Amino acid sequence: MFQITTDNTADLPVEYLKEHHVECISLSYILDGVTYGGEKELDWKEFYRLMREEGKLPTTSQVNPEEAKAYFEKLIQTEKEILHLAFSSGLSGTYNSMRMAAEEVMEEHPDVKIIVIDSLAASMGEGLFVQKAIKMRDEGKTMEETAEWLQAHALNVVHVFTVDDLFHLYRGGRVSKTSAVIGTLAAIKPKLHVDDEGHLIVIGKPRGRKKSLNALVDYMEEKMGSWLQENKDDYVFISHSDCLEDAEYVRDRIKERFGMEHFLINHIGPTIGAHTGTGTVALFFMGESR
């Protein structure tokens, strides 16, 4: 059985990773001059409190090739087949670091095979990608069969999310300063998705929180198409940055509208949360297209 690995940007619960034997490499973030990631972690609620109440502005850094190589070299002491599902190349250089490291490790260790796939996904969209790999592995599919299916269906993993505060998107270059100021005054809660190249794109500007949450469910209906009829037992993943009630509201609307029953809700980790800020709700599901 092959080893599945991913990044902490998949925002999967630690218990989930352990239960399904998935290893995880961490992108780091810096807050008040202190670097966190891996073994040194800040409680996620404290992280969001610092952003919300004290106006702290964390920065993040990608995994570099040396870190990636060290990670794989440790794993190959016990694993000879590794499938790594990487954070979107449209949002980070981490995928490229992992790919280069895998090539080096395989060159030095001919008995090892490492496949690195660009998930073109973020947060629990990447997590949903991992869930598909786990299912195929546990059904007895080979690493090559699993990798082939994932590459063919990466763009069926649909992301749609809304943010409570446009300021963090402005900091990350996602919206202009004018849009951030006007949007905040007008109570606009933008709807965004991750496009086919793995970039964040604004696709709607609902006014008011409840409308923005309902807009996520409307988008799901628009994008699922035939996938819903053929895969009603599919999982739906929802992540949030310290607004669990809003995430549960979205889940309940999906249950009512589509009759789906399998959900995984988790908080957005600091690496992604540094760019989205508090009050983000993100919805991930399989659909006909993004």
C-alpha positions as CSV (number, residue, x, y, z in Angstrom):
1,M,0.0,0.0,0.0
2,F,1.4,3.4,-1.0
3,Q,1.9,6.4,1.3
4,I,-0.2,9.5,0.8
5,T,1.3,12.8,1.8
6,T,0.0,16.4,1.6
7,D,0.5,19.9,3.0
8,N,-1.0,21.5,6.1
9,T,-2.8,23.9,3.6
10,A,-5.3,21.0,3.1
11,D,-6.7,22.1,6.5
12,L,-7.6,18.5,7.4
13,P,-8.0,17.6,11.1
14,V,-5.0,16.0,12.8
15,E,-7.2,13.1,13.8
16,Y,-8.4,12.5,10.2
17,L,-4.8,12.4,9.0
18,K,-3.8,9.9,11.6
19,E,-6.9,7.7,11.1
20,H,-6.2,7.5,7.3
21,H,-2.4,7.3,7.6
22,V,-1.6,10.5,5.7
23,E,1.6,12.3,6.3
24,C,1.8,16.1,6.2
25,I,4.5,18.7,5.5
26,S,4.0,22.2,6.9
27,L,4.2,25.6,5.3
28,S,5.3,28.1,7.9
29,Y,3.9,31.5,9.0
30,I,5.5,34.4,10.8
31,L,3.7,36.4,13.5
32,D,5.4,39.0,15.7
33,G,8.8,37.9,14.4
34,V,8.2,34.3,15.5
35,T,8.1,31.5,12.9
36,Y,5.4,28.8,13.4
37,G,4.8,25.5,11.6
38,G,5.5,21.8,12.0
39,E,6.2,21.1,15.7
40,K,5.9,24.8,16.8
41,E,2.2,25.7,16.4
42,L,0.0,28.5,17.8
43,D,-3.5,27.5,18.8
44,W,-5.7,28.4,15.9
45,K,-8.3,30.3,18.0
46,E,-5.5,32.4,19.5
47,F,-4.2,33.0,16.0
48,Y,-7.5,34.4,14.9
49,R,-8.0,36.4,18.2
50,L,-4.7,38.1,17.5
51,M,-5.8,39.0,14.0
52,R,-9.3,40.1,15.1
53,E,-8.6,42.0,18.4
54,E,-5.0,43.1,18.0
55,G,-4.8,43.6,14.3
56,K,-1.8,41.3,13.8
57,L,-0.8,40.7,10.2
58,P,0.9,37.3,9.8
59,T,3.0,36.5,6.7
60,T,3.6,33.0,5.2
61,S,6.4,31.2,3.4
62,Q,6.4,28.2,1.1
63,V,8.3,25.0,1.5
64,N,11.7,25.3,-0.1
65,P,13.4,22.5,-2.0
66,E,15.8,21.6,0.8
67,E,13.0,21.2,3.3
68,A,11.0,19.1,0.7
69,K,14.0,16.8,0.1
70,A,14.6,16.3,3.8
71,Y,10.9,15.4,4.2
72,F,11.0,12.8,1.5
73,E,14.3,11.4,2.7
74,K,12.9,10.8,6.1
75,L,9.8,9.1,4.6
76,I,11.7,6.7,2.3
77,Q,13.3,5.1,5.3
78,T,10.0,3.2,5.6
79,E,8.1,3.9,2.4
80,K,9.0,3.1,-1.2
81,E,5.9,4.5,-2.9
82,I,4.8,8.0,-2.1
83,L,1.9,10.0,-3.6
84,H,2.2,13.7,-2.6
85,L,-0.8,15.9,-3.2
86,A,0.5,19.5,-3.3
87,F,-1.0,22.9,-2.5
88,S,-2.1,24.8,-5.7
89,S,0.8,26.0,-7.8
90,G,-1.3,29.0,-8.6
91,L,-1.0,30.1,-4.9
92,S,2.4,28.9,-3.8
93,G,5.8,27.7,-5.1
94,T,5.6,24.7,-2.7
95,Y,4.4,22.3,-5.5
96,N,7.5,23.1,-7.5
97,S,9.8,22.5,-4.5
98,M,8.2,19.1,-3.8
99,R,8.4,18.1,-7.5
100,M,12.1,19.0,-7.7
101,A,12.9,17.3,-4.4
102,A,11.1,14.1,-5.5
103,E,13.1,14.0,-8.7
104,E,16.4,14.3,-6.7
105,V,15.4,11.7,-4.2
106,M,14.4,9.2,-6.9
107,E,17.7,9.8,-8.8
108,E,19.6,9.0,-5.6
109,H,17.4,6.1,-4.6
110,P,16.3,4.1,-7.7
111,D,14.1,1.7,-5.6
112,V,11.8,4.6,-4.6
113,K,8.9,6.1,-6.6
114,I,7.4,9.4,-5.7
115,I,4.6,11.0,-7.7
116,V,3.8,14.7,-6.9
117,I,0.5,16.1,-8.2
118,D,-0.5,19.7,-8.3
119,S,-3.9,19.7,-6.7
120,L,-4.7,23.1,-8.1
121,A,-6.6,23.4,-4.8
122,A,-6.5,25.1,-1.4
123,S,-7.8,24.5,2.1
124,M,-10.2,21.7,2.3
125,G,-10.5,21.6,-1.5
126,E,-7.0,20.1,-1.3
127,G,-8.4,18.1,1.6
128,L,-11.2,16.7,-0.6
129,F,-8.5,15.8,-3.2
130,V,-6.7,13.9,-0.5
131,Q,-10.0,12.2,0.5
132,K,-10.4,10.8,-3.0
133,A,-6.9,9.4,-3.0
134,I,-7.5,7.7,0.4
135,K,-10.7,6.1,-0.9
136,M,-8.9,4.8,-4.0
137,R,-6.0,3.5,-2.0
138,D,-8.2,1.8,0.5
139,E,-10.2,0.2,-2.4
140,G,-6.9,-1.4,-3.6
141,K,-6.0,0.9,-6.5
142,T,-2.4,1.2,-7.3
143,M,-0.5,4.5,-6.8
144,E,-0.4,5.0,-10.6
145,E,-4.1,4.3,-11.0
146,T,-4.9,6.8,-8.2
147,A,-2.6,9.4,-9.6
148,E,-4.1,9.1,-13.1
149,W,-7.7,9.5,-11.8
150,L,-6.7,12.5,-9.6
151,Q,-5.0,14.3,-12.5
152,A,-8.0,13.7,-14.7
153,H,-10.5,15.0,-12.1
154,A,-8.6,17.8,-10.4
155,L,-10.8,20.4,-12.0
156,N,-13.9,18.6,-10.7
157,V,-13.0,19.8,-7.2
158,V,-15.0,23.0,-6.9
159,H,-14.1,25.7,-4.4
160,V,-16.3,28.6,-3.5
161,F,-16.0,30.9,-0.5
162,T,-16.9,34.2,1.1
163,V,-14.9,36.5,3.3
164,D,-16.1,38.8,6.0
165,D,-13.4,41.4,5.6
166,L,-11.9,42.5,2.3
167,F,-8.8,44.0,3.8
168,H,-6.9,40.7,3.9
169,L,-7.7,40.1,0.2
170,Y,-6.4,43.6,-0.6
171,R,-3.2,42.8,1.3
172,G,-2.8,39.7,-0.8
173,G,-3.4,41.5,-4.0
174,R,-6.8,39.9,-4.7
175,V,-8.8,43.1,-4.7
176,S,-7.9,46.8,-5.1
177,K,-7.7,49.2,-2.2
178,T,-10.7,51.1,-3.6
179,S,-12.8,47.9,-3.8
180,A,-11.8,47.0,-0.2
181,V,-12.9,50.4,1.1
182,I,-16.1,50.7,-0.9
183,G,-16.9,47.0,-0.3
184,T,-16.5,47.3,3.4
185,L,-18.7,50.4,3.6
186,A,-21.4,48.8,1.5
187,A,-21.2,45.5,3.5
188,I,-20.2,43.6,0.4
189,K,-19.1,40.0,1.2
190,P,-17.4,38.8,-2.0
191,K,-17.9,35.4,-3.4
192,L,-14.7,33.9,-4.7
193,H,-13.5,30.6,-6.3
194,V,-10.3,28.9,-7.3
195,D,-10.1,28.8,-11.1
196,D,-8.6,26.2,-13.5
197,E,-5.1,27.5,-12.9
198,G,-5.5,27.4,-9.1
199,H,-5.8,31.2,-8.6
200,L,-8.3,33.0,-6.4
201,I,-10.9,34.9,-8.5
202,V,-13.8,37.1,-7.3
203,I,-17.0,35.9,-9.0
204,G,-19.7,37.7,-7.1
205,K,-20.4,40.5,-4.6
206,P,-23.4,39.7,-2.4
207,R,-24.4,42.3,0.1
208,G,-24.7,41.1,3.7
209,R,-23.6,38.0,5.4
210,K,-26.6,35.7,5.1
211,K,-26.9,36.4,1.3
212,S,-23.2,35.6,0.9
213,L,-23.7,32.2,2.7
214,N,-26.7,31.4,0.6
215,A,-24.8,32.3,-2.5
216,L,-22.3,29.5,-1.8
217,V,-25.1,27.0,-1.8
218,D,-26.6,28.5,-5.0
219,Y,-23.2,28.1,-6.7
220,M,-23.1,24.5,-5.6
221,E,-26.4,23.8,-7.4
222,E,-25.1,25.6,-10.5
223,K,-21.8,23.6,-10.6
224,M,-22.7,20.1,-9.4
225,G,-24.8,19.1,-12.4
226,S,-24.9,15.4,-13.1
227,W,-22.3,14.7,-10.4
228,L,-25.0,15.0,-7.8
229,Q,-27.2,12.3,-9.3
230,E,-24.3,9.9,-9.8
231,N,-22.5,10.6,-6.5
232,K,-25.1,11.5,-3.9
233,D,-22.9,9.8,-1.3
234,D,-20.0,12.1,-2.0
235,Y,-18.4,14.1,0.8
236,V,-18.8,17.8,1.1
237,F,-16.1,19.7,2.9
238,I,-16.6,23.1,4.6
239,S,-13.8,25.1,6.3
240,H,-14.1,28.3,8.3
241,S,-11.9,30.9,10.0
242,D,-13.5,31.0,13.5
243,C,-17.1,31.1,12.5
244,L,-18.4,27.6,13.0
245,E,-22.1,28.6,13.2
246,D,-21.9,30.0,9.7
247,A,-20.2,26.8,8.4
248,E,-23.0,24.8,10.0
249,Y,-25.6,27.1,8.4
250,V,-24.2,26.3,5.0
251,R,-24.2,22.6,5.8
252,D,-27.8,22.6,6.8
253,R,-28.9,24.4,3.7
254,I,-27.1,21.8,1.6
255,K,-28.8,19.0,3.4
256,E,-32.2,20.6,2.9
257,R,-31.6,21.3,-0.8
258,F,-29.7,18.3,-2.0
259,G,-30.2,15.6,0.6
260,M,-26.5,15.1,1.0
261,E,-25.4,13.6,4.3
262,H,-21.6,13.3,4.4
263,F,-19.8,16.4,5.6
264,L,-16.5,17.3,7.1
265,I,-16.2,20.7,8.8
266,N,-12.9,22.0,10.1
267,H,-11.3,25.4,10.8
268,I,-9.0,27.1,8.3
269,G,-5.4,26.8,9.5
270,P,-3.2,29.8,10.0
271,T,-1.3,29.3,6.7
272,I,-4.4,29.9,4.7
273,G,-6.1,32.1,7.3
274,A,-3.2,34.6,7.1
275,H,-4.5,35.5,3.7
276,T,-8.3,35.2,4.2
277,G,-8.7,36.7,7.7
278,T,-11.4,35.8,10.2
279,G,-15.0,35.2,9.2
280,T,-14.2,33.2,6.0
281,V,-16.5,30.3,5.1
282,A,-15.4,28.0,2.2
283,L,-17.3,25.2,0.5
284,F,-15.8,22.3,-1.4
285,F,-17.5,19.6,-3.5
286,M,-17.2,17.6,-6.7
287,G,-18.9,19.1,-9.7
288,E,-18.9,19.1,-13.5
289,S,-16.5,22.0,-13.6
290,R,-15.2,24.9,-11.6
